[in-house]
Amino acid sequence: MKNTPIRTLAAAAALAACGIAQAGEVEVLHWWTSGGEAKAAAALKASMQAKGHTWKDFAVAGGGGDSAMTVLKSRVVSGNAPAAAQIKGPALQEWAAEGVLANIDDVAKAEKWDSLLPKAVADVMKYKGSYIAAPVNVHRVNWLWANPEAFKKAGTKVPTTWDEFFVAAEALKKAGIIPVAHGGQNWQDFTTFESVALGVGGTDFYRKALVQLDPATLNSATMEKVLSTFKRVKTYTDKNAPGRDWNLATAMVIKGEAGMQLMGDWAKGEFVAAGKVPGKDFICAPAPGTAQAFTFNIDSFAMFKLKNAENTKAQKALAAAIMSPEFQEVFNLNKGSIPVRLGMNMDKFDDCAKQSAKDFVATSKSGGLLPSIAHGMAVPPAVEGAIKDVVSQYWNSDKMSAKDAMARIANAAKAQ
């Protein structure tokens, strides 16, 4: 695998950061194509254009990033990879093992990344102890989004436990409101499954089952209960869910057509883009039973090796720019996520983000900070894909029992 000396986003941001007048065409692979995400990407585009650079957007639609990874692999194999690409979690280590990623330790040391990132996050950005990627943000996955008007109409309260969740869902249904907005795509099924597993099983169960892939835990009575609870959630979704994009499900909650959605905090970007105010027009609450935990999904840019010395300098400057307080603030205000950089001023952020930032720090100290299996942070991609497939098959099957699904998940966990 090799890279060509193509003008990239890295080059542009770096030249801008270095104050060099030379302009270039810039390119980055990402999958930020929905409303809130597109605004976040546009903020970066505007900053590049202000420096006189031409922006070449290399966005690949598909909320989970699966399509983007397919495109990236073909580009790298053909020797035409972008210098910066959105890659995350264990996939970073897999790309690094191929020998195609650049070492950016010099940037990390100069910018003091080890003291600015929680260890759980820094470790994900490294391969064999060296930084090979720059983290952009932190998304909390275990959120429940609710429309307060819908709940008021149904005469019920936003749930904090799974028992309360089903009581609320029943009340919403009786009021003629779709209880749960959901999109029938496997990564959305997996996102829901993850929050159910955490809420029903707790942090130790989640870590053993979905991070360590412990066979005994995967075959336990708790896992059977998780699966039964997960399947029960489906009975409160609508018949048009299959194939629906996540942001269209969020729009159902925004409009009051649906009462709630289990989705990461990128959903907040959709509410904000629609002019809605947290606490007034929508409610953000930890998914039932997960208030003391935080499943994280961190977007990061992997830096590919470049032969051109000028582009290599540019790439390093991009890495520094991504971690700068200025970029961390403007990007995350638009994206709905929170800064990955610790000690940031959160005054401009809304109440959902402030709660998320507070819980991010607290759970990093308590042991409740956990990688999201549904979003590429917990296990190797092959294992994640195998388990995700089983979870969706179970969600969509009328015949598969919780015990059958449990056995298949335990088997999928062995995939390498």
C-alpha positions in Angstrom: 0.0 0.0 0.0 1.4 3.4 -0.9 0.2 7.0 -1.0 0.5 9.6 -3.7 1.6 13.2 -3.0 -2.0 14.4 -3.3 -3.1 17.8 -1.8 -5.1 16.9 1.2 -7.1 18.4 4.0 -4.0 17.8 6.0 -1.9 19.9 3.8 -4.3 22.8 3.8 -4.9 22.9 7.5 -1.2 22.7 8.1 -0.3 25.4 5.7 -2.9 27.6 7.3 -1.6 26.7 10.8 1.9 27.5 9.7 0.9 30.8 8.1 2.3 29.8 4.8 0.6 31.6 1.9 0.8 28.7 -0.5 -2.7 27.4 -1.3 -3.6 23.8 -2.2 -6.5 21.5 -3.0 -7.5 19.7 0.2 -9.2 16.3 0.6 -10.3 14.2 3.5 -12.3 11.0 3.8 -15.3 11.3 6.2 -18.9 10.4 6.5 -20.4 13.6 8.0 -23.3 14.1 5.6 -26.4 14.7 7.7 -27.6 18.2 8.9 -25.7 18.6 12.2 -22.6 16.7 10.9 -22.6 18.6 7.6 -22.5 21.9 9.6 -19.5 20.6 11.5 -17.7 19.7 8.3 -18.7 23.1 6.8 -17.0 24.9 9.7 -13.7 23.2 8.8 -14.3 23.9 5.1 -14.9 27.6 5.8 -11.7 27.9 7.8 -9.7 26.3 5.0 -11.3 28.5 2.3 -10.6 31.6 4.5 -6.9 30.8 4.0 -7.3 30.6 0.3 -7.4 26.8 -0.1 -9.6 24.8 -2.5 -11.7 22.3 -0.6 -12.2 18.9 -2.2 -14.9 17.1 -0.2 -14.5 13.3 0.0 -17.6 12.5 1.9 -19.1 9.0 1.7 -22.7 8.8 3.0 -23.7 6.1 5.4 -24.0 7.0 9.1 -22.0 4.1 10.5 -19.0 4.7 8.2 -19.0 1.2 6.7 -19.3 2.6 3.1 -16.5 5.0 3.8 -14.2 2.2 4.9 -14.9 0.2 1.7 -14.0 3.2 -0.4 -10.9 4.0 1.7 -9.6 0.4 1.3 -9.9 0.6 -2.5 -8.2 4.0 -2.6 -5.2 2.7 -0.4 -4.8 -0.5 -2.4 -4.7 1.6 -5.7 -2.1 3.9 -4.2 -4.4 6.9 -4.0 -5.2 7.3 -0.3 -6.0 10.7 1.2 -3.5 11.9 3.7 -6.1 12.1 6.4 -9.0 9.7 6.8 -11.7 9.2 9.4 -10.7 5.9 11.1 -11.3 4.9 14.7 -10.9 2.3 17.5 -9.2 -1.0 17.0 -9.4 -0.4 13.2 -6.6 2.2 13.7 -4.3 -0.5 15.0 -5.2 -2.7 12.1 -4.3 0.0 9.6 -1.1 0.7 11.5 -0.1 -3.0 11.4 -0.3 -2.7 7.6 2.6 -0.2 7.8 0.6 2.6 6.0 0.1 5.1 8.9 2.5 7.9 9.9 4.1 8.3 13.4 3.0 11.7 14.8 4.7 11.4 18.2 6.7 14.6 17.7 3.4 16.6 17.4 1.9 14.8 20.4 4.9 15.6 22.6 5.1 19.2 21.5 1.4 19.7 22.2 1.4 17.6 25.4 -1.4 15.2 24.3 -0.7 12.7 27.1 -1.7 15.2 29.7 -4.7 16.5 27.6 -6.3 13.1 27.0 -7.7 10.5 29.4 -5.5 7.4 29.2 -8.4 5.3 27.9 -8.6 7.7 24.9 -4.8 8.2 24.3 -4.3 4.4 24.2 -6.8 4.1 21.3 -4.8 6.7 19.3 -1.6 4.8 19.6 0.1 1.8 17.9 2.9 0.2 19.8 3.1 3.2 22.0 3.2 5.8 19.2 0.5 8.2 18.2 -0.8 7.5 14.7 -4.1 9.4 14.8 -5.5 12.7 16.1 -8.8 12.5 18.1 -11.5 15.0 17.1 -14.3 14.6 19.7 -16.1 12.3 22.1 -19.6 11.1 21.5 -21.6 9.5 24.2 -23.6 6.6 22.8 -25.8 5.7 25.7 -28.4 8.6 25.4 -32.1 8.6 25.3 -33.7 11.5 23.3 -37.3 12.5 24.1 -40.0 14.9 23.0 -41.4 16.5 26.2 -44.7 17.4 24.4 -45.2 13.8 23.4 -44.7 12.7 26.9 -47.0 15.3 28.3 -49.7 14.2 25.8 -49.2 10.6 26.9 -49.2 11.5 30.6 -46.0 9.7 31.3 -42.4 10.4 32.4 -39.1 10.0 30.7 -37.8 6.6 31.9 -34.7 6.0 34.0 -35.0 2.2 34.1 -36.1 -0.4 31.6 -39.3 -1.1 33.5 -40.1 2.6 33.3 -39.2 2.5 29.6 -41.9 0.0 28.7 -44.5 1.8 30.9 -43.7 5.0 29.0 -43.7 3.2 25.6 -47.2 1.7 26.3 -48.5 5.2 27.3 -47.1 6.8 24.2 -48.7 4.0 22.1 -52.1 4.6 23.6 -51.8 8.3 22.9 -51.3 7.6 19.2 -47.6 8.4 19.2 -44.9 6.0 17.9 -43.1 5.1 21.1 -39.6 4.5 19.7 -38.1 6.1 16.6 -35.8 3.6 15.0 -34.1 3.0 11.6 -33.8 -0.5 10.4 -30.1 -0.6 9.7 -27.8 -3.0 11.5 -25.6 -0.4 13.2 -28.8 1.3 14.6 -30.0 -2.1 15.9 -26.5 -2.6 17.5 -26.6 0.9 19.1 -29.9 0.0 20.8 -28.6 -3.4 21.8 -25.5 -1.8 23.4 -27.5 0.5 25.6 -29.8 -2.3 26.6 -26.8 -4.5 27.5 -25.3 -1.7 29.6 -28.6 -0.8 31.3 -29.7 -4.3 32.0 -26.4 -5.9 32.7 -24.3 -3.1 34.2 -20.7 -1.9 33.6 -18.9 -5.1 34.7 -21.2 -7.3 32.5 -20.8 -5.0 29.5 -17.0 -5.0 29.9 -16.7 -8.8 30.2 -19.3 -9.5 27.5 -18.7 -6.9 24.8 -15.1 -5.7 25.3 -13.3 -8.8 26.7 -15.7 -11.2 24.9 -15.7 -13.6 27.9 -17.5 -16.8 26.8 -19.1 -17.4 30.2 -20.6 -13.9 30.3 -21.8 -14.2 26.7 -23.6 -17.4 27.6 -25.0 -16.1 30.9 -28.6 -15.7 32.1 -27.9 -11.9 32.1 -27.2 -12.0 28.4 -30.5 -13.9 27.8 -32.3 -11.1 29.8 -30.5 -8.5 27.7 -31.6 -10.1 24.5 -35.2 -10.5 25.6 -35.4 -6.8 26.7 -33.8 -5.7 23.4 -36.4 -7.6 21.4 -39.2 -6.2 23.4 -38.1 -2.7 22.4 -38.8 -3.6 18.7 -42.5 -4.0 19.5 -42.7 -0.3 20.1 -41.1 0.8 16.7 -43.2 1.4 13.6 -43.5 -0.7 10.5 -41.7 1.8 8.3 -38.5 1.5 10.3 -36.6 -0.9 8.0 -34.0 1.0 5.9 -34.7 4.4 7.6 -31.6 6.6 8.2 -30.9 7.5 11.8 -31.4 11.3 11.2 -34.9 10.6 9.8 -35.7 8.7 13.0 -34.4 11.7 15.0 -36.7 14.0 12.8 -39.7 11.9 14.0 -38.9 12.8 17.6 -38.2 16.5 16.7 -41.7 16.6 15.0 -43.4 14.8 17.9 -44.4 11.9 15.6 -42.4 9.6 18.0 -41.7 9.9 21.7 -38.1 8.8 22.0 -35.0 7.5 20.3 -32.0 5.5 21.6 -29.0 7.1 19.8 -25.6 8.7 20.4 -25.3 12.4 20.9 -24.8 13.1 17.2 -28.7 13.1 17.3 -28.4 16.4 19.3 -26.9 18.0 16.3 -30.1 17.4 14.4 -32.3 18.9 17.1 -30.0 22.0 17.3 -29.9 22.3 13.5 -33.7 22.3 13.6 -33.6 25.3 16.0 -34.6 23.2 19.1 -33.5 24.0 22.6 -32.4 21.3 25.1 -34.5 21.1 28.2 -37.3 22.9 26.5 -38.0 21.3 23.1 -36.2 18.1 23.7 -34.8 16.1 26.6 -31.4 14.3 26.7 -31.1 11.6 29.4 -28.9 8.6 29.9 -30.3 5.5 28.4 -32.4 3.6 31.0 -30.2 2.1 33.8 -26.9 3.7 32.4 -26.6 7.0 34.4 -23.3 5.9 36.0 -21.7 4.8 32.7 -20.5 6.3 29.5 -20.1 4.4 26.3 -17.7 6.5 24.1 -17.4 6.8 20.3 -14.4 8.9 19.3 -13.9 10.2 15.8 -10.3 10.5 14.8 -8.2 11.2 11.8 -5.5 8.6 10.9 -2.5 10.1 9.1 -1.2 8.1 6.2 2.5 7.9 5.3 3.5 10.5 2.7 6.7 10.6 0.5 6.5 14.3 -0.1 8.4 16.2 2.7 6.3 19.3 2.3 3.0 17.3 2.7 4.5 15.5 5.7 5.1 18.8 7.4 1.6 19.9 6.5 0.1 16.7 7.9 1.8 17.1 11.3 0.4 20.7 11.5 -3.1 19.3 10.8 -2.7 17.0 13.7 -1.9 19.9 16.0 -4.8 22.0 14.5 -7.3 19.2 15.3 -6.4 19.2 19.0 -6.4 23.0 19.3 -8.9 24.5 21.7 -10.3 26.7 18.8 -11.1 23.8 16.5 -12.3 21.5 19.4 -14.8 24.2 20.4 -16.3 25.1 17.0 -16.3 21.5 15.7 -18.0 20.0 18.7 -20.5 22.9 19.0 -21.7 21.9 15.5 -21.4 18.2 15.8 -23.3 17.6 19.0 -20.3 15.9 20.6 -17.9 17.2 23.3 -14.2 18.1 23.1 -11.9 15.2 23.6 -9.3 17.7 25.0 -9.7 17.9 28.8 -9.9 21.2 30.7 -11.9 23.0 27.9 -14.1 25.9 28.7 -17.7 24.6 28.2 -19.5 28.0 28.6 -20.7 28.0 25.0 -22.0 24.4 25.2 -25.6 23.5 26.0 -26.8 21.5 29.0 -26.6 18.2 27.3 -22.9 18.7 26.4 -22.1 20.0 29.9 -23.7 16.9 31.4 -21.8 14.7 28.9 -18.5 16.4 29.7 -19.1 16.0 33.5 -19.9 12.3 33.1 -17.0 11.8 30.8 -14.6 12.9 33.5 -16.4 11.2 36.3 -16.6 7.8 34.5 -13.0 8.0 33.5 -12.2 8.0 37.2 -14.9 5.5 38.4 -14.3 2.8 35.7 -17.6 3.5 34.0 -16.0 4.9 30.8 -16.5 2.1 28.3 -15.8 1.8 24.5 -18.8 1.5 22.3 -19.0 -1.9 20.6 -21.6 -0.6 18.1 -19.3 2.2 16.9 -16.0 0.5 16.3 -14.3 1.2 19.7 -14.4 -2.0 21.6 -13.4 -5.1 19.5 -11.7 -5.7 16.1 -13.9 -4.9 13.1 -14.3 -8.6 12.1 -15.7 -9.5 15.5 -17.9 -6.4 15.7 -19.3 -7.2 12.2 -20.1 -10.8 13.1 -21.8 -9.9 16.4 -23.7 -7.0 14.7 -25.0 -9.3 12.0 -26.4 -11.7 14.7 -28.0 -8.9 16.7 -29.8 -7.7 13.5 -30.9 -11.2 12.5 -32.4 -11.6 15.9 -34.1 -8.2 15.9 -35.7 -9.0 12.5 -36.6 -12.6 13.1 -39.9 -13.9 14.5 -38.4 -17.3 15.1 -35.0 -16.9 16.7 -35.1 -17.2 20.5 -33.0 -15.3 22.9 -31.1 -18.5 23.7 -30.4 -19.1 20.0 -29.2 -15.5 19.6 -27.0 -15.9 22.6 -25.3 -19.0 21.2 -24.8 -17.3 17.9 -23.3 -14.2 19.5 -20.9 -16.3 21.5 -19.8 -18.0 18.3 -19.5 -14.7 16.5 -17.2 -13.4 19.2 -14.6 -16.0 18.0 -14.5 -14.4 14.6 -11.0 -13.0 13.7 
